[in-house]
Amino acid sequence: MSTFRFKQFEVWQDHAAMKVGTDGCLLGALAEGGMRILDIGTGTGLLALMMAQRFGEASVTAVEVDADAAADARANFENSLWSGRISLHEEAFQKFCVTRQAEKRFDSIVCNPPYFNDGVECEDAGRQRARHTSSLSYGELVSGVASLLSDDGVFSVVLPSDAYGQFVGECLMNSLWLSRRYNIHTVAHKPAKRVVLVCSHQQVDNPLVEECCLRNADGTYSEWYGRLMADFLLYVPKPKRTNWVKPKSVIRS
């Protein structure tokens, strides 16, 4: 059995094609929350579990199209401290959008979406769905989010840096505006490899931009990453001290 243990929950990941990774952990710790949270493409359920831990009164809805990943997520939710607050829908997000149109909208939506637009396709069908936008294009994702997000809600997403322009363009076409951008650098002297974006229906003229670094020059984890993950990881290496402010847990109601 392949299990990743956090401080307050475990993630069983025997069946899911995509395992626990840095992108999901970053998004789960940085995303803004609310009372009604939606996790699109939950995979093992990592994001849903992190959001349930951070926002103690929230109800979390998770959507997953892949049966193997959904099996892992279901088991992880049932075995967690928050089983009564997390629900799982095993269906495509496109279908979920249609069935949810008449229902109350979400005030927080999170997603670690497929990130390959083209190229060599995977032999493993589950990994193909999880990694390639052919199963859920950015346009389909953003359009669905715009229809399900409340007027004051927030959408948090993690992406490869080179997808930033295309993704923000899709957001603007669907009346979603960027309010915050985290540029995530592996080390300070190299360009950011990934970005965490926070968007909403509210127009923002000057989005906040934060430069964040995962590791110090000597390869040890940065103080920023150590403090960010302190509530989740069982072991966070003690980094060298720097000036650092932990992001606030913003709740939308």
DAURCOR-V596717 format. One line per field, one symbol per residue. phi: phi as a letter, one per 30 degrees, with the letter a starting at -180 (. if undefined). A space follows every 50 residues. Layout:
BEGIN
phi->???
END
This chain:
BEGIN
phi->.cbcccdcabcdbdcddccebdeddddddcddcadbccccididjededd ddddcdcdccccbbdddddddddeddddccdcedccccccaddedeeddc edcddccabbacdebcdajddddddddeddccdddadeddddeddedcdd ecdbccbcbdedceeddddddddchccdcabcdccdbddcddcbbccbba dddbdbedbbcbbdbdddjddddedddecddcddbcedcddbdbbdeddd ccb
END
